[in-house]
Amino acid sequence: MADQSGGEAFSPQPAHGDAWSEARMNNGGYGRVIVRVADLAGTFVFAVEGAFAGIRAGFDPVGVLTLAFLTAVGGGMVRDVLIGAARPAAIADWHYPAIVLGASSAAWIGYSLLGATQGWLMIALDAAGLALFAVAGTQKALDHAVHPLPAIFLGTVGAVGGGAMRDVLLGDVPRILHVDIYASAAFLAAAMVALTHATHRDPRLGAILAASACFVLRIAAVAFNWQLPHLVGS
């Protein structure tokens, strides 16, 4: 039966007769809803965060919009290419660029009104986008019959990819290379989603818990300056 949302059609029987395919079939409907909601919400959040970063860097409106677009959909486009989607969702679905345009406009109008709250708002938006895209990316990989282990890495890549593109355009070292509990927070959320799938638990509850864990961990890491151990060379 064809997928009415425009995705790939799924066979009524598990593709390889294994546990992962059976779990995908059982939770496929919920999985697509989770991907849709988390992906669109993450797009909005990261678009606002990217637009704020562009405004702070002194970009003109077109530059702000470009940075917001790459921040919001860059990681998801890499994820979609790696899982073999026919076309990345950000290109195939007009809702994504429309959300970026609306979020960028709101950021442009509201930036000067935020004052001293901008710092923590940027951190909160970044943590929220990280959490949402980690959940969406992992669940989308699972829905495309990717084994849970590589799905975790795809979810992490989708979560951090847009932010890395943003940092490069701003002339900064990508945050994932020097901020300890960043990609690791996304990895935790992705692993929780994959574990929920592998144990046949409610994917909706798993998604909520995973996103919450990622968000709280990232905010706590900033607030308390948590660092992972480093191996220091001689």
Secondary structure, 3 states (H helix, E strand, C coil): CCCCCCCCCCCCCCCCCCHHHHHHHHHHHHHHHHHHHHHHHHHHHHHHHHHHHHHHCCCCHHHHHHHHHHHHHHHHHHHHHHHCCCCCHHHHCCHHHHHHHHHHHHHHHHHHHHHHHHHHHHHHHHHHHHHHHHHHHHHHHHHCCCCHHHHHHHHHHHHHHHHHHHHHHCCCCCHHHHCCCCHHHHHHHHHHHHHHHHCCCCHHHHHHHHHHHHHHHHHHHHHHCCCCCCCCCC
